[in-house]
């Protein structure tokens, strides 16, 4: 079992909580999660728990990124690199991104 040391961020101006909250809202705000919650009658308490879990995971990744801990980021990528549905191609979705196709 790996034992990881604590991360120390030197730049105190980084607001991990705000960024994690904003990214969670970006991920779930207008996506299918609300439709899924209605369809399966998922309680609001469970949605709050899911949001908190997501915020915590994003905050952890941000801390690793800011600490420039690429080894631990790579460890996470390698551990969770499995396909549950390999038939769908991943298409990056970025707010404000415009796909300029050649005409």
C-alpha positions as CSV (number, residue, x, y, z in Angstrom):
1,X,0.0,0.0,0.0
2,X,1.3,3.4,-0.9
3,X,1.6,6.1,1.8
4,X,1.3,9.6,0.5
5,X,2.7,12.6,2.2
6,X,0.7,15.7,2.8
7,X,0.6,18.3,0.0
8,X,1.7,21.9,0.8
9,X,0.5,24.6,-1.6
10,X,2.8,27.6,-1.5
11,X,0.5,30.0,-3.3
12,X,-2.1,31.0,-0.8
13,X,-4.2,32.9,-3.4
14,X,-5.5,29.6,-4.9
15,X,-9.1,29.2,-3.8
16,X,-9.6,25.4,-4.1
17,X,-13.1,25.5,-2.5
18,X,-14.4,28.0,-5.0
19,X,-12.9,26.3,-8.0
20,X,-14.1,22.9,-6.9
21,X,-17.6,24.2,-6.3
22,X,-17.7,26.0,-9.7
23,X,-16.4,22.9,-11.6
24,X,-18.9,20.7,-9.9
25,X,-21.7,23.0,-10.9
26,X,-20.3,23.2,-14.4
27,X,-20.2,19.3,-14.6
28,X,-23.8,18.8,-13.2
29,X,-25.5,22.1,-13.7
30,X,-27.1,21.6,-17.1
31,X,-26.3,17.9,-17.7
32,X,-28.5,14.8,-17.5
33,X,-28.0,14.4,-13.7
34,X,-31.2,16.3,-12.9
35,X,-33.2,14.2,-15.4
36,X,-31.7,11.0,-13.9
37,X,-32.6,12.2,-10.4
38,X,-36.2,12.8,-11.4
39,X,-36.5,9.6,-13.4
40,X,-35.2,7.4,-10.5
41,X,-36.6,9.6,-7.7
42,X,-33.2,10.3,-6.2
43,X,-33.5,12.3,-3.0
44,X,-32.1,15.8,-2.8
45,X,-30.0,14.6,0.1
46,X,-28.3,12.1,-2.1
47,X,-27.7,14.7,-4.8
48,X,-26.0,16.9,-2.2
49,X,-23.9,13.9,-1.1
50,X,-22.9,13.3,-4.8
51,X,-22.0,17.0,-5.2
52,X,-19.9,17.0,-2.1
53,X,-18.1,13.8,-3.2
54,X,-17.4,15.4,-6.6
55,X,-16.1,18.6,-5.0
56,X,-13.8,16.7,-2.7
57,X,-12.3,14.7,-5.6
58,X,-11.9,17.8,-7.8
59,X,-10.2,19.7,-4.8
60,X,-7.8,16.8,-4.4
61,X,-6.9,16.8,-8.1
62,X,-6.4,20.6,-8.0
63,X,-4.1,20.3,-5.0
64,X,-2.0,17.6,-6.7
65,X,-1.9,19.8,-9.9
66,X,-0.9,22.9,-8.0
67,X,1.7,21.0,-6.0
68,X,3.0,19.7,-9.4
69,X,2.7,16.1,-8.1
70,X,2.5,14.5,-11.5
71,X,3.4,11.1,-10.2
72,X,0.3,10.9,-8.0
73,X,-1.9,12.3,-10.8
74,X,-0.5,9.5,-13.1
75,X,-1.1,6.9,-10.4
76,X,-4.8,8.0,-10.3
77,X,-5.1,8.0,-14.1
78,X,-3.5,4.5,-14.3
79,X,-5.7,3.1,-11.5
80,X,-9.0,4.4,-12.9
81,X,-8.3,3.9,-16.6
82,X,-11.0,1.4,-17.4
83,X,-13.8,1.6,-19.9
84,X,-17.3,0.9,-18.8
85,X,-18.6,1.7,-22.3
86,X,-15.8,1.7,-24.9
87,X,-18.2,2.3,-27.8
88,X,-18.6,6.0,-27.3
89,X,-15.8,8.3,-28.4
90,X,-14.9,11.1,-25.9
91,X,-15.5,14.5,-27.3
92,X,-14.1,17.4,-25.2
93,X,-16.9,19.7,-24.1
94,X,-15.6,23.1,-23.1
95,X,-17.9,26.1,-22.4
96,X,-17.3,28.7,-25.0
97,X,-15.5,26.3,-27.3
98,X,-16.4,26.6,-31.0
99,X,-15.7,23.7,-33.3
100,X,-14.5,25.4,-36.5
101,X,-14.9,22.8,-39.2
102,X,-13.4,23.4,-42.6
103,X,-16.0,24.4,-45.2
